[in-house]
């Protein structure tokens, strides 16, 4: 874990990069082609979330079509979180589809960068990365979206908010986290077991509208992920660090920054409400 923190600091935590490809056709056609490409690449779509409709129902018109394809946990995801539970901030992977009319963008995470920085690249994780890339290449010319800025390495920021709940079981912590999320108005998908880690999948429409209006390619990190894993007699619980999204193009200086700060505050309150104590790798 100490090695991980050093690597992340040296590389500047550039975890917000994504892979994107432009696809023409109706939304239904693009979704069908995306699902077919994923299956042909050896990946199993678990469910498709109509985020665009959900956001419009809650916040009103004006938000584009936006769908999230959540993949089923497979060997690469299980191997990644087994090596480093913080990899659960983006696992199992999401493929997003967004746009309007007959022009859509399909994208996902850049595993070559993110998984290397988390210290888990190689083996089944590398095969997962190549399958994700291969699926997008079946749809067209793939582009890598570079970060617009890098955070200060001296800030000590990690990719996840990490807490340790003494003397609590994973099942207890998951139930408490889900209860806290629901009470604060977040929608929940059924949690997933990814190797030794339970992944919790909440979504808040108001946050999604601001973030994805500002930077649609941020969908690789949606739905937001909380996670829990046994650690001896205790439970390690965490969530993605929202402020990592500020390094994506167009985010800094936009209303998304205040939203991300609000999200971080809410996530921190939830992790503390379940009895979590701040934890850093190596403690």
Secondary structure, DSSP 8 states (H G I E B T S, - for coil): -HHHHHHHHHHTT-TT-EEEEEEES-HHHHHHHHHHHHHHTT--EEEEEEHHHHHHHHH-S---EEEEEEE---HHHHHHHHH-GGGGGG-S-EEEEEEETTEEEEEEE-HHHHHHHTT--SHHHHHHHHHHHHHHHTTS-EEEE--S----GGG---SEEEEEETT--HHHHHHHHHHHHHHTT-EEEEEEEETTEEEEEEE-HHHHHHHHHH-GGGGGG-SEEEEEEEETTEEEEEEE-GGGGGGSTTTTTSTHHHHHHHHHHHHHHHHHHTT-EE--TT-
